[in-house]
Amino acid sequence: MEPGTLVYDPHTRKVGEYQDRTGPYVMLRPVGGGREWQADPARIREATLDERLSAGVRALNDRSREGLSADPTRPPSPVPGCAGCEELALRRDRARAAFDASAVTDANVLLRQHQRDEHGGESAGRRIFRYVPYTIVQDASAQPEYEAYCVSGEEEDCGASSGPCQAPGEVEEWQRRHTQETRHLRYRRSFADYAVLERQG
């Protein structure tokens, strides 16, 4: 597969640009730029025309929302004088000091969401596709789900799962218990919610 080929990763449900192989994985880059992720080469496939178009529109929307010069890989900066921003930035600093990359990522996500909600960005859970007469809206009738999978193991992953949880704290508590019982330290965490499309106009 040639570098730059657009492929679909069913695990993340995202389209990415094929970069290269790294050990047993392939590296994919988000359309429009951003942080690369690992994918199983046996599961990815070339993206369909609709998937490529959708990914391109989404990348343009993201750039329009954040500014054409914005770097999506750069951590958000707190707004001076905002207590909410300062609290989340402090949480991120503590996670960095503890070398907890997952908690750093969580803090960045929460800080971006806070800034959208409180400092003039688009409302949380809502993304508008420009030039397309639909809006994707988070389904308020369904609760989001959090889940963790143990991926510790030398030859194969442990595979233990917390199962769907209603809050991040429940997942973290399961991780602590599982680590105490098994000494396993590496987990893959996921978040899922439900969305509906509303026609514009």
N, C-alpha and C positions, 0 to 999 in steps of 0.2 A: 504494500500500500504506500502511495506517495505522500510525503509530508504535505500538509495543507488540505488533504482530502476531508470533506465534511462527513462525519459518521455519527450514528445514533447510538448512545449508550443506554440500554434498557434499565440498568441498575439505578442510574441517576435521573433517567428520563430527560436527558439533555443531548443536544447536538454539539459536537465539538470538532475542532480541527485536529486531525491526526498529526502528531509531532514525531514520535520515535518510540522504540521499545526500550524498556528499562527492566531488565530481568524478566520475570514472568508476566509483566504488565506492559501495556502501551500507555503513553502519555497523551492526553487530550487537552486542548486549550479552548476556553470559551470563545464563541464567535464574537468578534469585536474586542477581544483581549481580556486578560484577567489571569487568575491563578490556575495553573494546570492541575489536572487530577489523573489518578491512575484508573485504568479500566481493564477488564478481562478481555483479551483479544479474541477469545472464542465466542463472546457474546455480542460484540459490537458489529454493526453492519453499516453500509453506506446509507446516508440519510436520503429520504425521498425528497422530491421537489417541494412538497408542502412543508416538510420539516425544515428544509433549508431556508425557505422563505420566512417561515415563522420565527426561526432563530435570528435571521437578519433583521426583521422588524423589531424583535425584542431588544436586540443590541442597539438599534437606533433609538428606541424609546429610552433605554437606560442612559445612553449618552446625552439625550435631550434633557432628561431629568437631572442628571448630575453635572451637566456642563460638558462641552466638547473637549475641554482640556483636562477633565477630571481623570485621575488614575484610579480605576476600580480596585487595584491591589493595595492602595495606600490606606492605612487606618484612618478613620474619621477623627477630626480634631474637635475637642469640646468647645462649645460657644462660651466666650468669656461671660462670667456673671450668672450662668445658669447652674443651679444646684443639681438638677437632674443630670446634666452633662458631666459635671465634676464627679458625681457619685459613680457613674459608669466608667469614667476615665480612671478613677481610683481603683475600681474593681479590676480593670484591665491591667493597671500597673502591678497590683498584687499578684495577679495570675502570671505576669511576665517574670516577676521575682521568684515565683515558685516553679518556673519553667513548665507551666501548664498551658500548652498551646491550644488545647481545646477550649479552655476557659477564656483565653485571650480572644479567640474567634467568637465565642458567645457574647463577650462584652462588646466587641465591635458591631455585631449584628444588632444588639440591643441599643447601642449608641446611635447607629444609623436610623433605626426605627424611631427612637425618641426624637431625633432631629427632624425626621419627616413629620412627626405628629405635632411637635411644639414650635418648630422654627420655619414654618412656611412650606414644607414639602408636601407631596401628595399624601393622602390619608393612608394609614396602614391597611394592608390587605387589599389594596385597589391598584390596578395597573391599567392604564389606558393605551390601547393600540391606536396610534395615530393613523388616519386614513382608512381605518377599519371600523365599521359601525357597531362594535361591541366593546363592552367593558368587562374585564374579569374581576369579580368581586368575591371576597372570602365569604363562604357560606356560614352565616351566623347561627344557623340551626344545628350545626354539627361541631362538636368539640375537636380541637386539634389533638394529635397523638404524638407522643414521644416514645422512643424505643432505643435500646442499646443491645448490641451483639458483642459477645466476647470473641475477639479475633486473635487471641494469644495461642501460641502453639508453634512448634518448630516445623513439623511436616504438614500439618493441616490445622485449620482454625478450631478452637474449642466448640464454637457454635451455640453456646448457651445464650439465651435471650431473656430480656426483662419482660417481654410481651408488651403490648400497647399500654401506655400509661397516660394519665390525664395531665400530669405536671412534670417538669424537669426534675424536681426534687425526688419524686418517686423513682425515677431512673437512676439518679445518683446514689440513692440509698441501696438499690439493688446492686449497683456496681461495687459499692463498699462491701456488702455482704458476700458477693461472689469472690472478690479479691481475698477476703479473710478466709474463705473456705478453700480456695484453689491456688492462691498466690498469683493469679493471672492479672496482668496490668494493662493490657491493650484492648480497647473497645472501639467499635464503630457505632456512632450515634446517629439517629435519624429523626427528622421531624416531618409530620405529614398533616395537611389540613385539606379541607374541601373547598372547591370554588365553583361558582356558577357564572355563566355568561349572560349579561344583560344587554339587550339591543339598545343602541343609542337612538334618540329621537322618537 
